Amino acid sequence: MSNRMKTFLIVAAAVVIVAGLGMVIKWAGMAGRHGDWFVHVEAESLVRFSDHIVIARYVDETVYELPDTLTAGETSWPSSLDVYRRFEVVETLKGSFGPGDVAYVAWNVRNYDKRQDNGDPEFIPWEELSLSLGENYVLFLTPRYARRPPTVDVRIRDWRTPKGLEVAQADSQGRLAFQTTRFYQNALKDMGLKPIEGTGGAPFAITVAEIRSLVASQASDPG
């Protein structure tokens, strides 16, 4: 096989892979010009790809430091901070949680990229959520696959919320307002999308009743 033919086949394969990835991302309701955006921009995909959707009361939180294992044997700084927030389920819109069940949702709230000239870590704070104890929040949950603090009870299963959309609250009419991050807002700007007024920064509007309807319709038509 000539070098020209080999080059053609490699380029053709790359085109097919990229095209396929684009179709998957579009089907999943995730879009963007940059590969690291991958955020939900449609209510339908947000509901479809959430394992659990619950209305839950915020109970408390515990902060865990994750050590920098790469510097074992040296003076070890915490490389990041994880916050495990405990929620008590009030109502389940999708999934197997029941009223009174506990959901532990974890967020990373601080890490660092490099050490400063004096050897100290340069901490990069992440945006923290503004949650009120005892308040109800709507959580769109998927399993969290990340390094767990060693002191977390092994029986605890931790969950995560969609990147950038984080949590939502429903008003008296059931309309959701999300807490979005700068990351999410920048992603929308890059994609040429604008948030809808009253949604907290999301480019779509959705209510609790519409979530129930989407869950029912998607269950009957899983494809």
Disulfide bonds with the S-S distance in Angstrom:
none
